[in-house]
């Protein structure tokens, strides 16, 4: 490999890493949503807490540590749906990014 090829390869790796980081930040922001007057971040932690809740309604702390009463089943379904939508969209963009590499 000549020096120009090495430089080009290094730039491509740097750009790919930077684009992966930007993609992660983009979808982490999209995982935040409003429900019952609170702001929530859909993710495995929230889904695990909701799975552990056995009562029809629960009081949980939102992102701003405000206690919010939610209907457990309805909220769990919304969190799961939002999480899956965003993860699927993230995967599609990630695969496109890897193909453009």
C-alpha positions as CSV (number, residue, x, y, z in Angstrom):
1,X,0.0,0.0,0.0
2,X,1.3,3.4,-0.9
3,X,1.1,6.4,1.5
4,X,-1.9,7.9,-0.3
5,X,-3.9,4.6,0.0
6,X,-3.0,4.5,3.7
7,X,-4.2,8.0,4.2
8,X,-7.4,7.4,2.3
9,X,-8.0,4.2,4.3
10,X,-7.4,6.0,7.6
11,X,-9.8,8.8,6.7
12,X,-12.5,6.3,5.7
13,X,-12.1,4.5,9.0
14,X,-12.3,7.8,10.9
15,X,-15.4,8.9,9.0
16,X,-17.1,5.5,9.5
17,X,-16.5,5.7,13.3
18,X,-17.7,9.2,13.4
19,X,-20.8,8.4,11.4
20,X,-21.6,5.4,13.7
21,X,-21.3,7.7,16.7
22,X,-23.6,10.3,15.1
23,X,-26.1,7.5,14.3
24,X,-26.1,6.3,17.9
25,X,-26.7,9.9,19.2
26,X,-29.5,10.4,16.7
27,X,-31.4,7.3,17.8
28,X,-30.7,7.7,21.5
29,X,-32.5,11.1,21.1
30,X,-35.4,9.4,19.2
31,X,-35.9,6.9,22.0
32,X,-37.1,9.8,24.3
33,X,-40.9,10.3,24.3
34,X,-43.7,11.8,26.3
35,X,-46.4,9.8,28.2
36,X,-48.8,10.7,31.0
37,X,-47.1,14.1,31.5
38,X,-43.6,12.7,31.9
39,X,-40.6,12.2,29.6
40,X,-39.3,8.7,29.2
41,X,-36.4,6.9,27.4
42,X,-37.5,3.6,25.9
43,X,-34.9,1.0,26.6
44,X,-34.2,-2.3,28.3
45,X,-34.1,-0.8,31.7
46,X,-37.6,0.7,31.5
47,X,-38.9,-2.4,29.9
48,X,-37.5,-4.5,32.8
49,X,-39.0,-2.2,35.4
50,X,-42.4,-2.5,33.7
51,X,-42.1,-6.2,33.4
52,X,-41.6,-6.4,37.2
53,X,-44.6,-4.2,37.9
54,X,-47.6,-6.5,38.6
55,X,-50.3,-3.9,39.5
56,X,-52.6,-2.4,36.9
57,X,-51.1,1.1,37.6
58,X,-47.7,2.0,38.8
59,X,-45.8,5.1,39.9
60,X,-42.5,5.5,38.2
61,X,-39.8,8.2,38.0
62,X,-39.5,9.8,34.6
63,X,-36.2,11.2,33.1
64,X,-36.5,14.3,35.3
65,X,-37.1,12.1,38.4
66,X,-40.7,13.2,38.6
67,X,-43.1,10.6,40.0
68,X,-45.7,9.8,37.3
69,X,-48.7,7.3,37.6
70,X,-49.0,5.2,34.5
71,X,-51.3,2.3,33.4
72,X,-48.7,-0.4,33.5
73,X,-49.8,-2.6,30.6
74,X,-50.6,0.2,28.2
75,X,-47.3,2.0,29.0
76,X,-45.3,-1.2,28.6
77,X,-46.9,-1.8,25.2
78,X,-46.1,1.7,24.1
79,X,-42.5,1.5,25.4
80,X,-42.0,-1.8,23.6
81,X,-43.5,-0.5,20.4
82,X,-41.4,2.7,20.4
83,X,-38.2,0.8,21.3
84,X,-38.7,-1.7,18.5
85,X,-39.6,1.0,15.9
86,X,-36.4,2.9,16.7
87,X,-34.2,-0.1,16.9
88,X,-35.4,-1.3,13.5
89,X,-34.8,2.1,11.9
90,X,-31.4,2.3,13.5
91,X,-30.5,-1.1,12.1
92,X,-31.6,-0.1,8.6
93,X,-29.4,3.0,8.7
94,X,-26.5,1.1,10.3
95,X,-26.6,-1.5,7.5
96,X,-26.6,1.3,4.9
97,X,-23.6,2.9,6.6
98,X,-21.7,-0.4,6.5
99,X,-22.6,-0.9,2.8
100,X,-21.2,2.5,2.0
101,X,-18.0,1.7,3.7
